[in-house]
Amino acid sequence: MNKQIPAPLISILADAISSLETHATMDSLFLYSNAPGEPPEGSKSSKAQTWLRRINNEADNPLSVVCLLYTSPSPRDKRQS
């Protein structure tokens, strides 16, 4: 089974994450999800795409990292409570 994140999903996730998160909460979200490496530079959309591609290249199971991204509580959620 291919465990890579499909390119269309990377695009959709990057758009969604960059729309919902600040730079700081995005960094926190990816770090919480065990995304490899330090936060990339650039716009939020570029940062999200770069990090998702890095997950594909460096993580043992990229889809498990995406699952953590999707299910992890965002610092944004705590502010809305």
C-alpha positions in Angstrom: 0.0 0.0 0.0 1.3 3.4 -0.9 1.6 5.5 2.3 2.5 8.7 0.5 0.3 11.8 0.7 -1.2 12.3 -2.8 -0.3 15.6 -4.4 -3.9 16.8 -4.6 -4.3 16.2 -0.9 -1.2 18.2 -0.2 -2.7 21.1 -2.1 -6.0 20.9 -0.3 -4.5 20.5 3.1 -2.0 23.3 2.6 -4.9 25.7 1.6 -7.0 24.6 4.5 -4.3 24.8 7.1 -3.0 28.2 5.9 -6.5 29.6 6.0 -7.2 28.4 9.5 -3.9 28.8 11.3 -1.5 31.6 12.1 2.2 31.0 11.5 2.7 30.3 15.2 -0.3 27.8 15.5 0.8 26.2 12.2 4.3 25.6 13.6 2.8 24.2 16.8 0.4 21.9 14.9 3.1 20.4 12.7 5.5 20.0 15.6 2.8 18.3 17.7 2.2 15.9 14.7 5.8 14.9 14.6 6.5 16.5 11.3 10.2 16.3 10.5 12.5 19.3 10.6 12.3 22.9 11.7 9.4 25.1 10.4 10.0 26.1 6.8 10.3 29.8 5.8 7.7 31.6 3.6 4.0 32.3 3.4 1.6 30.1 5.3 0.6 28.3 2.2 4.2 27.8 1.1 5.2 26.7 4.6 2.4 24.1 4.7 3.1 22.7 1.3 6.9 22.5 2.0 6.2 20.7 5.3 3.8 18.3 3.8 6.2 17.4 1.0 9.0 17.0 3.7 6.7 14.6 5.5 6.3 12.6 2.3 10.1 12.4 1.8 11.2 11.9 5.4 8.5 10.3 7.5 8.2 6.6 7.8 4.5 6.7 7.5 3.4 10.1 6.0 -0.3 9.3 6.3 -0.1 8.8 10.1 1.4 12.3 10.4 -1.5 13.7 8.3 -3.9 11.9 10.6 -2.3 13.6 13.6 -2.5 16.9 11.8 -6.2 16.4 11.2 -7.1 15.1 14.7 -4.8 17.1 16.9 -6.4 20.0 18.8 -5.3 23.3 17.4 -4.4 26.2 19.7 -7.0 28.0 17.7 -9.7 25.6 19.1 -8.8 26.5 22.7 -9.3 30.2 22.0 -12.8 29.5 20.7 -13.9 27.6 23.8 
